[in-house]
Amino acid sequence: MRQGFDNEKYISLQAEHIKERIAQFGGKLYLEFGGKLFDDYHASRVLPGFEPDSKFRMLKSLSDDVEIVIAINAGDIEKNRARSDLGITYDEDVLRLTDIFRSYGFLVSSVVLTQYAGQPAADLFRRRLEDLGITCYLHYPIEGYPHDIDLVVSDAGYGKNDYIETSRPLVVVTAPGPGSGKLATCLSQLYHEHKRGIEAGYAKFETFPIWNLPLSHPVNIAYEAATVDLDDSNIIDPFHLEAYGKMTVNYNRDVEAFPVVKSLMEKIMGESPYQSPTDMGVNMAGYAIVDDEACREASKMEIVRRYFNAAEQVKRTGAGAEQVDRLRNIMKKAGVTKDYSPARSAALLREETTGAPAGAMVMPDGSVVTGKTSTRLGAASSLLMNALKAVTGVDMETEVISDDAIEPIQRLKTHRLGSVNPRLHPDETLIALSITSATSEVAARVLEGLKKLRGCDAFFSVIISASDEELLRKLGINVCCEPKYERSGIYHK
């Protein structure tokens, strides 16, 4: 795929910039880490060449100087708040994150329960952490937070919080999700460090919006599409413009919160080291863009993708129509329509000519391959097989999977598992292909083509099953569906 982003340059620039920020504050920095750390697929889609684990690899280059503090809101534990992308609760994700960090050699020094007010579920989780040998600290609600500066920055405010014992120059404060109290944890630590006469500072690491790209750049507009459920927007940072006469982009919530954050830092440190929310950031992603047009095109496709995903969710659940309306406006802002991807028109045309659900995929060379529903394969499976043939140079008419591999799976489905649909789903198709590859060089060659489909865009003329979507996304294929079902009715499994 066309690359627009130099990943290695980014990792190097980002690590050096963070080192500079540590030095700026005398050797100790609390870094609020926003966004996804391990699996930032949004960034990899809008910045082609950005690896989903780039931020993690960047931290790995600093690992000897890094320790991790994980913040979780005690109220979220009580409410069993869950990550929709992983299907696990926030407290379980704390354990997952701890395991991942430790498996890569990072020091996870502690977990902090923020907004702790004696919640029974939080107490249970605290005991669980202690049984696992994980140090747990408590941070409490502060009346009038954050606007009552004098109370917040006092022994009755931040002073009530436990002081988190840390030992390394870079303390990364991360969390299972938003609203976990990362910023409050960082500022509370600054208060305690300065009371102890220890120099320390604060910075924020968030990839989007990219501050040194224009407000109207598709990469930044795509971020608005990604956060449409929050109904927030990118804006020009007025504080940066006033202080330096330079136009930079920031998120409206960060801009709105900055006067309070600045006042808190002034109260803690004597003066604020920052004149704008842009100053607080350490993001260097904009400097690693090497092909602006490639990033623009990828971001426009991501905006359209977000629209179709939202429209599909409305069809599935009946909720979220307002988000679809906002995404229509975002598409207009970016100058794109629903037909931006050639895969859509190709899939709809194939459905029209065959009278059955169909799919289409844009190949790495820009060509479009289609697939239709057949007696043996569903639309998703047919498209997957045709795409694999295309990228490995196998003739489309060649029957790659043997009947000996397909028929036992069909019999199992219909005779033993109660399915009325004998057609193979993508996961079943790959199993049949793998079985055939043991005795067929052609099948083995086609199977090797899977890695070449990563980053390709697929479009289906109907909503495919959630399991089919999940399988294709695991393969790195971006999926969109026309927001309609294959059959009429009110219940769709």
C-alpha positions as CSV (number, residue, x, y, z in Angstrom):
1,M,0.0,0.0,0.0
2,R,1.1,3.6,-0.6
3,Q,3.0,4.8,2.4
4,G,2.5,8.3,3.8
5,F,4.2,8.0,7.2
6,D,7.8,7.2,8.2
7,N,7.3,5.0,11.3
8,E,11.0,4.8,12.3
9,K,11.5,8.5,12.0
10,Y,8.4,9.0,14.2
11,I,9.7,6.7,16.9
12,S,13.1,8.4,17.0
13,L,11.7,12.0,17.0
14,Q,9.1,11.1,19.6
15,A,11.6,9.5,22.0
16,E,14.0,12.4,21.7
17,H,11.3,15.0,22.3
18,I,10.2,13.2,25.4
19,K,13.8,13.1,26.7
20,E,14.0,16.9,26.1
21,R,10.8,17.4,28.1
22,I,12.1,15.3,31.0
23,A,15.3,17.5,31.0
24,Q,13.1,20.6,30.9
25,F,11.7,19.7,34.3
26,G,14.9,18.7,36.0
27,G,14.8,15.0,35.4
28,K,11.2,13.9,36.3
29,L,8.2,13.9,34.0
30,Y,4.6,12.7,34.5
31,L,3.3,11.9,31.0
32,E,-0.5,11.6,30.6
33,F,-0.8,9.0,27.9
34,G,-4.1,9.3,25.9
35,G,-5.5,7.1,23.2
36,K,-4.7,3.5,22.4
37,L,-1.2,2.4,23.3
38,F,-0.9,-1.1,21.8
39,D,-3.4,-1.2,19.0
40,D,-3.9,2.2,17.5
41,Y,-5.5,1.1,14.2
42,H,-7.2,4.5,13.6
43,A,-3.7,6.0,13.4
44,S,-2.5,3.3,11.1
45,R,-5.4,3.8,8.7
46,V,-5.2,7.6,8.4
47,L,-1.3,7.6,8.5
48,P,-0.4,4.7,6.1
49,G,2.9,3.4,7.4
50,F,2.1,4.1,11.1
51,E,2.3,0.7,12.9
52,P,-0.5,0.1,15.4
53,D,2.1,-0.5,18.2
54,S,4.3,2.5,17.3
55,K,3.7,4.3,20.6
56,F,4.5,1.2,22.5
57,R,7.7,0.7,20.6
58,M,8.7,4.3,21.2
59,L,8.2,3.7,24.9
60,K,10.2,0.5,24.6
61,S,13.2,2.6,23.4
62,L,13.0,4.5,26.7
63,S,12.2,1.4,28.9
64,D,15.1,1.8,31.3
65,D,13.7,5.3,32.2
66,V,10.0,4.4,32.2
67,E,7.6,3.2,34.9
68,I,3.9,2.8,34.4
69,V,1.1,3.9,36.7
70,I,-2.4,2.8,35.7
71,A,-5.4,4.9,36.8
72,I,-8.9,3.6,37.1
73,N,-12.0,5.5,38.4
74,A,-13.5,3.7,41.4
75,G,-16.9,4.7,40.1
76,D,-16.3,2.8,36.9
77,I,-15.4,-0.3,38.9
78,E,-18.7,0.0,40.8
79,K,-20.7,0.4,37.5
80,N,-18.9,-2.5,35.8
81,R,-17.9,-0.1,33.0
82,A,-16.6,-2.1,30.0
83,R,-14.5,-1.5,26.9
84,S,-16.7,-2.0,23.9
85,D,-13.8,-3.0,21.7
86,L,-12.6,-5.8,24.0
87,G,-15.8,-6.8,25.8
88,I,-14.1,-6.7,29.2
89,T,-14.6,-4.4,32.2
90,Y,-12.2,-1.6,33.1
91,D,-10.9,-3.5,36.2
92,E,-10.2,-6.6,34.1
93,D,-8.4,-4.4,31.6
94,V,-6.1,-3.0,34.3
95,L,-4.9,-6.6,34.8
96,R,-4.6,-7.1,31.1
97,L,-2.6,-3.9,30.7
98,T,-0.3,-4.9,33.6
99,D,0.4,-8.3,32.1
100,I,1.2,-6.8,28.6
101,F,3.5,-4.1,30.1
102,R,5.3,-6.6,32.2
103,S,5.7,-9.1,29.4
104,Y,7.7,-6.4,27.5
105,G,9.9,-5.6,30.4
106,F,8.2,-2.5,31.7
107,L,8.0,-1.6,35.4
108,V,4.4,-1.3,36.4
109,S,4.8,0.4,39.7
110,S,1.3,0.7,40.9
111,V,-2.5,1.2,40.2
112,V,-4.3,4.2,41.5
113,L,-8.0,4.2,42.3
114,T,-9.3,7.7,41.5
115,Q,-12.5,9.2,42.9
116,Y,-12.4,6.6,45.6
117,A,-15.3,7.0,48.1
118,G,-15.5,3.6,49.7
119,Q,-17.2,1.9,46.8
120,P,-17.6,-1.9,47.7
121,A,-16.6,-3.1,44.3
122,A,-13.5,-0.8,44.4
123,D,-12.6,-2.3,47.8
124,L,-12.9,-5.8,46.4
125,F,-10.7,-4.9,43.5
126,R,-8.2,-3.2,45.8
127,R,-7.9,-6.4,47.8
128,R,-7.5,-8.4,44.6
129,L,-4.6,-6.2,43.5
130,E,-2.9,-6.5,46.9
131,D,-3.3,-10.3,46.7
132,L,-1.6,-10.2,43.3
133,G,1.3,-8.2,44.8
134,I,0.3,-4.9,43.0
135,T,0.6,-1.7,45.0
136,C,-2.6,0.2,45.1
137,Y,-3.1,3.9,45.9
138,L,-6.2,5.9,46.6
139,H,-7.2,9.3,45.3
140,Y,-10.3,10.9,46.6
141,P,-13.1,13.2,45.3
142,I,-12.3,16.9,46.0
143,E,-15.2,19.2,46.5
144,G,-15.3,22.0,44.0
145,Y,-12.8,20.2,41.7
146,P,-11.3,21.6,39.5
147,H,-12.4,25.2,39.8
148,D,-11.8,25.8,43.5
149,I,-8.1,26.2,43.0
150,D,-7.2,27.1,46.6
151,L,-8.9,24.0,47.9
152,V,-7.7,21.6,45.2
153,V,-4.1,22.6,45.7
154,S,-4.0,22.2,49.5
155,D,-3.6,19.6,52.1
156,A,-7.4,19.2,52.1
157,G,-7.4,18.6,48.3
158,Y,-4.5,16.9,46.5
159,G,-2.9,16.6,49.9
160,K,-5.5,14.0,50.9
161,N,-4.4,11.7,48.1
162,D,-1.9,9.0,48.6
163,Y,1.5,9.9,47.3
164,I,2.5,7.4,44.6
165,E,6.1,6.2,45.1
166,T,8.0,6.3,41.8
167,S,11.6,5.9,41.1
168,R,12.3,6.6,37.4
169,P,12.5,9.8,35.3
170,L,9.5,9.1,33.1
171,V,6.2,8.1,34.8
172,V,3.6,7.2,32.2
173,V,0.1,7.5,33.5
174,T,-2.3,5.4,31.4
175,A,-5.8,4.0,31.9
176,P,-8.3,1.6,30.5
177,G,-10.4,4.4,29.0
178,P,-11.5,8.1,29.2
179,G,-12.6,9.6,32.5
180,S,-10.2,7.5,34.5
181,G,-8.5,10.5,36.1
182,K,-5.1,10.5,34.4
183,L,-4.7,14.3,34.5
184,A,-5.8,14.6,38.1
185,T,-3.3,11.8,39.0
186,C,-0.5,13.7,37.3
187,L,-1.3,17.0,39.0
188,S,-1.7,15.4,42.4
189,Q,1.7,13.9,42.0
190,L,3.2,17.3,41.0
191,Y,1.7,18.7,44.2
192,H,3.3,16.0,46.4
193,E,6.6,16.1,44.6
194,H,6.9,19.9,45.0
195,K,6.0,19.7,48.7
196,R,8.9,17.3,49.0
197,G,11.2,19.6,47.2
198,I,11.5,17.3,44.1
199,E,11.5,19.0,40.7
200,A,8.9,17.4,38.3
201,G,6.7,18.4,35.4
202,Y,3.7,17.3,33.4
203,A,3.1,16.7,29.7
204,K,0.4,15.1,27.6
205,F,0.9,12.6,24.8
206,E,-2.1,12.2,22.4
207,T,-1.7,11.6,18.7
208,F,-4.8,13.4,17.5
209,P,-5.6,16.0,16.5
210,I,-2.2,16.7,15.0
211,W,-1.4,20.2,16.2
212,N,0.8,21.2,13.2
213,L,-1.6,20.2,10.5
214,P,-4.3,22.6,9.3
215,L,-7.7,22.4,10.9
216,S,-9.2,21.4,7.5
217,H,-6.6,18.6,6.9
218,P,-8.4,15.3,6.4
219,V,-6.3,13.6,9.0
220,N,-7.7,16.0,11.7
221,I,-11.2,15.8,10.2
222,A,-11.0,12.0,10.4
223,Y,-10.3,12.4,14.2
224,E,-13.6,14.2,14.5
225,A,-15.3,11.3,12.7
226,A,-13.6,8.9,15.1
227,T,-14.9,10.7,18.2
228,V,-18.3,11.6,16.8
229,D,-20.0,9.9,19.7
230,L,-18.5,12.6,22.0
231,D,-19.9,15.5,19.9
232,D,-16.6,17.3,20.2
233,S,-14.6,19.1,17.6
234,N,-11.1,20.3,16.6
235,I,-10.5,24.1,17.0
236,I,-7.7,26.6,16.6
237,D,-5.9,26.9,19.9
238,P,-6.6,30.5,20.9
239,F,-4.1,30.5,23.7
240,H,-1.2,29.4,21.4
241,L,-2.3,32.0,18.8
242,E,-2.3,34.8,21.4
243,A,1.0,33.7,23.0
244,Y,3.0,33.0,19.9
245,G,1.1,34.3,16.9
246,K,1.0,30.8,15.4
247,M,-2.0,28.8,14.3
248,T,-2.2,25.3,15.9
249,V,-5.0,22.8,16.2
250,N,-6.3,21.3,19.4
251,Y,-9.4,19.6,20.8
252,N,-12.2,21.8,22.1
253,R,-12.3,20.1,25.5
254,D,-8.6,20.6,26.1
255,V,-8.9,24.2,25.1
256,E,-11.8,24.7,27.4
257,A,-10.0,23.1,30.3
258,F,-6.7,24.8,29.8
259,P,-7.3,28.0,32.0
260,V,-8.1,25.7,35.0
261,V,-5.1,23.4,34.3
262,K,-2.8,26.4,33.9
263,S,-4.1,27.9,37.2
264,L,-3.5,24.6,39.0
265,M,0.1,24.4,37.7
266,E,0.7,28.0,38.7
267,K,-0.5,27.2,42.2
268,I,1.6,24.0,42.5
269,M,4.8,25.2,40.7
270,G,4.7,29.0,41.2
271,E,4.3,29.6,37.5
272,S,2.9,27.6,34.6
273,P,5.5,26.2,32.2
274,Y,2.9,26.3,29.5
275,Q,1.1,29.1,27.7
276,S,-1.3,26.9,25.7
277,P,-2.7,23.4,25.6
278,T,-0.6,22.9,22.5
279,D,2.5,23.6,24.7
280,M,1.5,20.7,27.0
281,G,1.6,18.2,24.1
282,V,4.6,16.2,23.0
283,N,3.2,14.7,19.8
284,M,5.7,14.6,16.9
285,A,3.5,12.6,14.4
286,G,3.1,15.6,12.0
287,Y,6.9,15.7,11.4
288,A,6.9,12.0,10.2
289,I,4.4,12.5,7.3
290,V,6.4,11.9,4.1
291,D,3.5,11.8,1.6
292,D,0.8,14.2,2.5
293,E,-1.5,13.2,-0.4
294,A,-1.4,9.5,0.7
295,C,-2.4,10.6,4.2
296,R,-5.2,12.8,2.8
297,E,-6.6,10.0,0.7
298,A,-6.4,7.5,3.5
299,S,-8.1,9.9,5.9
300,K,-11.0,10.6,3.5
301,M,-11.6,6.9,3.2
302,E,-11.6,6.6,7.0
303,I,-14.2,9.3,7.3
304,V,-16.5,7.4,4.8
305,R,-15.8,4.2,6.6
306,R,-16.9,5.8,9.9
307,Y,-20.1,6.9,8.2
308,F,-21.0,3.4,7.0
309,N,-20.1,1.8,10.3
310,A,-22.4,4.2,12.2
311,A,-25.2,3.7,9.6
312,E,-24.8,-0.1,10.1
313,Q,-25.0,0.3,13.8
314,V,-28.3,2.3,13.5
315,K,-29.7,-0.5,11.4
316,R,-28.6,-3.2,13.8
317,T,-29.6,-1.4,17.1
318,G,-31.9,1.5,16.2
319,A,-29.6,3.9,18.1
320,G,-27.2,6.5,16.9
321,A,-29.0,8.3,14.2
322,E,-27.7,11.7,15.4
323,Q,-24.1,10.4,14.9
324,V,-24.9,9.5,11.3
325,D,-26.2,13.0,10.7
326,R,-23.0,14.5,12.2
327,L,-20.9,12.2,10.0
328,R,-22.8,13.4,6.9
329,N,-21.7,16.9,7.8
330,I,-18.1,15.7,8.5
331,M,-18.1,14.1,5.0
332,K,-19.2,17.4,3.5
333,K,-16.4,19.2,5.4
334,A,-13.9,16.7,3.9
335,G,-15.3,16.9,0.4
336,V,-16.2,13.3,0.1
337,T,-19.4,11.2,-0.6
338,K,-20.6,7.7,0.1
339,D,-19.1,6.6,-3.2
340,Y,-15.6,7.7,-2.4
341,S,-14.4,4.1,-2.5
342,P,-14.8,2.4,-5.9
343,A,-15.6,-0.8,-4.0
344,R,-19.1,0.4,-3.1
345,S,-20.3,0.9,-6.7
346,A,-18.6,-2.4,-7.7
347,A,-20.4,-4.3,-5.0
348,L,-23.8,-2.8,-5.7
349,L,-23.4,-3.5,-9.4
350,R,-22.5,-7.1,-8.7
351,E,-25.5,-7.5,-6.5
352,E,-27.7,-6.0,-9.2
353,T,-26.5,-8.3,-11.9
354,T,-26.5,-11.5,-9.9
355,G,-29.6,-10.9,-7.7
356,A,-27.7,-11.9,-4.6
357,P,-25.5,-10.2,-1.9
358,A,-22.1,-9.3,-3.2
359,G,-18.8,-7.7,-2.1
360,A,-15.9,-5.9,-3.6
361,M,-12.4,-5.1,-2.5
362,V,-9.8,-2.6,-3.6
363,M,-6.5,-4.4,-4.2
364,P,-3.1,-3.0,-3.3
365,D,-2.5,-2.0,-6.9
366,G,-5.8,-0.1,-7.1
367,S,-7.8,-2.7,-9.0
368,V,-11.2,-3.9,-7.7
369,V,-12.1,-7.5,-7.2
370,T,-15.7,-8.7,-6.5
371,G,-17.3,-11.8,-5.0
372,K,-20.9,-13.0,-5.0
373,T,-22.9,-15.4,-3.0
374,S,-22.7,-19.0,-4.3
375,T,-24.0,-22.4,-3.3
376,R,-20.7,-23.1,-1.5
377,L,-19.5,-19.7,-0.2
378,G,-21.2,-16.6,1.2
379,A,-20.4,-13.2,-0.2
380,A,-17.7,-12.5,2.4
381,S,-16.0,-15.9,1.7
382,S,-16.3,-15.5,-2.1
383,L,-14.7,-12.1,-2.0
384,L,-11.9,-13.2,0.3
385,M,-11.0,-16.1,-2.0
386,N,-11.1,-13.9,-5.1
387,A,-9.0,-11.3,-3.5
388,L,-6.4,-13.9,-2.5
389,K,-6.3,-15.2,-6.0
390,A,-5.8,-11.7,-7.3
391,V,-2.9,-10.9,-5.1
392,T,-1.2,-14.3,-5.7
393,G,-1.8,-14.4,-9.5
394,V,-4.1,-17.4,-9.5
395,D,-6.7,-17.5,-12.3
396,M,-10.2,-16.5,-11.0
397,E,-11.8,-19.7,-12.5
398,T,-9.4,-22.0,-10.7
399,E,-11.1,-24.1,-7.9
400,V,-8.6,-23.7,-5.2
401,I,-10.4,-25.5,-2.3
402,S,-11.1,-29.2,-2.8
403,D,-14.6,-30.6,-2.3
404,D,-13.1,-33.0,0.2
405,A,-12.3,-30.1,2.5
406,I,-15.6,-28.2,2.0
407,E,-18.2,-31.0,2.1
408,P,-17.4,-32.3,5.7
409,I,-17.7,-28.7,7.0
410,Q,-21.0,-28.3,5.3
411,R,-22.3,-31.6,6.7
412,L,-21.2,-30.7,10.2
413,K,-23.0,-27.4,10.0
414,T,-26.3,-28.7,8.6
415,H,-26.5,-32.2,10.1
416,R,-24.9,-31.7,13.5
417,L,-25.0,-28.0,14.4
418,G,-28.5,-27.2,13.2
419,S,-27.5,-24.6,10.6
420,V,-29.9,-24.1,7.6
421,N,-27.1,-22.3,5.7
422,P,-24.6,-24.7,4.2
423,R,-22.4,-21.9,2.7
424,L,-19.0,-21.4,4.3
425,H,-18.2,-18.3,6.4
426,P,-14.7,-16.7,6.0
427,D,-13.3,-18.6,9.0
428,E,-14.6,-21.9,7.8
429,T,-13.3,-21.1,4.3
430,L,-9.8,-20.5,5.6
431,I,-9.9,-23.8,7.5
432,A,-10.9,-25.5,4.3
433,L,-8.1,-23.7,2.4
434,S,-5.6,-24.7,5.1
435,I,-6.6,-28.3,4.9
436,T,-6.3,-28.2,1.0
437,S,-2.9,-26.5,1.2
438,A,-1.4,-29.6,2.8
439,T,-1.7,-31.4,-0.6
440,S,-2.1,-28.5,-3.1
441,E,0.7,-26.1,-4.0
442,V,-1.8,-23.7,-5.4
443,A,-3.8,-23.6,-2.2
444,A,-0.6,-23.1,-0.2
445,R,0.3,-20.2,-2.5
446,V,-3.1,-18.6,-2.2
447,L,-3.0,-18.9,1.6
448,E,0.3,-17.0,1.7
449,G,-1.6,-14.0,0.1
450,L,-3.4,-13.2,3.4
451,K,-0.7,-10.8,4.5
452,K,-1.0,-8.9,1.2
453,L,-4.6,-8.0,2.0
454,R,-3.8,-6.0,5.2
455,G,-5.0,-2.5,4.7
456,C,-7.4,-3.2,1.8
457,D,-10.9,-1.8,1.8
458,A,-13.9,-4.2,1.3
459,F,-17.5,-3.2,0.8
460,F,-20.6,-5.4,0.9
461,S,-24.0,-4.8,-0.6
462,V,-25.7,-6.0,2.6
463,I,-24.9,-6.2,6.3
464,I,-22.8,-9.3,6.8
465,S,-22.7,-11.2,10.1
466,A,-20.8,-9.7,13.0
467,S,-18.5,-12.8,13.1
468,D,-17.6,-12.3,9.4
469,E,-16.8,-8.7,10.0
470,E,-14.6,-9.6,13.0
471,L,-12.7,-12.2,11.0
472,L,-12.0,-9.9,8.1
473,R,-10.8,-7.1,10.5
474,K,-8.5,-9.6,12.2
475,L,-6.9,-10.1,8.8
476,G,-6.4,-6.3,8.6
477,I,-9.1,-5.7,6.0
478,N,-11.3,-2.6,6.5
479,V,-15.0,-3.5,6.2
480,C,-18.0,-1.4,5.2
481,C,-21.5,-2.6,4.6
482,E,-24.5,-1.0,2.9
483,P,-26.9,-0.4,5.8
484,K,-29.5,-3.0,4.7
485,Y,-30.1,-6.6,5.5
486,E,-30.2,-9.5,3.0
487,R,-33.7,-10.5,3.8
488,S,-36.8,-8.7,5.1
489,G,-37.9,-9.2,8.7
490,I,-37.4,-7.6,12.1
491,Y,-35.0,-10.1,13.7
492,H,-31.5,-10.6,12.3
493,K,-29.1,-12.9,14.1
